[in-house]
Amino acid sequence: MEIPLLQIDAFTSQAFKGNPAAVCLLDEAKPAGWMQNVGAEMNLAETAFVVPRAESGHYDLRWFTPAIEIPLCGHATLASAHALWETGGLPETQEAHFYTMSGELICRRQGKLIEMDFPALIAEPATLPAAAVEALDIQPVNVVCHRRKDGSDGNFLIELESETVVRNVKPNFYLLGKAANAGFIISARGDSNYDFVSRYFACYAGIDEDPVTGSAHCMLTPYWAARLGKTEMNAYQASARGGELRVRLAGDRVFLAGEAVTVLRGNLLC
C-alpha cells in the first residue's frame, strides 16, 4: 500500500529555508512503533502523521522526531495544513482542525500565510542548570521555564543581551544534552526588522538546533508581549536556515502565521 508523503519547508517562502517537515497522509491510524520508525527514517526534526476523522476538515495529528514522540510542534502542523490544501484533501477555504496531545489546533488560510491557533505557554522564573550555562557559554539577562503537565522542566527561555549575542552563541551540544531533559530557547530584542529573535536547542529530543520552532513561539510570544508592551510582533528564528513568523497574543491563545513550500512529493511503500 502506498502512503502519500510530502516534505515541506515551513515558515518560509523559499525552498531550502525555514524548517523542513515530513507529512504522512494516512487513511487510518498506525501503531506508534511504526510512526517512530518512519520518523527515524525521514531523519528530520519532525515527521507528522495525519489521520482523517469522520467530520470533514477534522484530523488526528501526531508528531515524531527521529528519537521520540513530542506533544506539540508548530512547523509540522503548518506543513500538515499546507499538505492537505495543496493535495486537494481539503479546500483552501476550509479550516483544518487537528486533534493532538496539546488539544485542538486550528489552521486557516490568510492570503499567502497560514495562521495557526495554538495555546499560550506561560513560563515561571527559573534557575538555569549550571551545565547549561557552561554548554551555552552565556550570561543570561533573565531565565524562565515552562513546565510539563507532570511538573518536570519542559523548555527554558533565556533572554540574552542582544540579537548579536543570540546569533553568535556556539553551544557545546554534548554538554547541553546532559544538562537537562528539556529544551533551551535563547532570545533577545531584535536590532532591526524584528521585534525579537531566537534560537532553539532540543538535544534531549535528538535535535541539536531546530531551524524554526512554532512551539517555542508559544512561550516567546507571551514573554515578549509582556516585555515589549505589544500583542502583535514579527519574529525571526536565527538558525542557519532561518525562518520568519508573524505572532499574535490573544488571551490564552497564540496565533502563529507563516508560509510553506513543498520540496518533495512521493509515496511510502511500507
Buried (B, 14 or more C-beta within 10 A) or exposed (E): EEBBBBBBBBBBBEEEBBBBBBBBBBEEEBEEEEBBBBBBEBEBBBBBBBBBEEEEBBBBBBBBBBBBBBBBBBBBBBBBBBBBBBBEBBEEEEBBBBBBEBEEBBBBBEEEBBBBBBBBBBBEEBEBBEBBBEBBEBEBBEBBBBBEEEEEBBBBBBBBEBBEBBBEBEBBBEBBBBBBEBBBBBBBBBEEEBBBBBBBBBBBBBBBBBBBBBBBBBBBBBBBBEBEEEBEBEBBBBBEBBBBBBBBBEEEBBBBBBBBBBEEEEEBEE
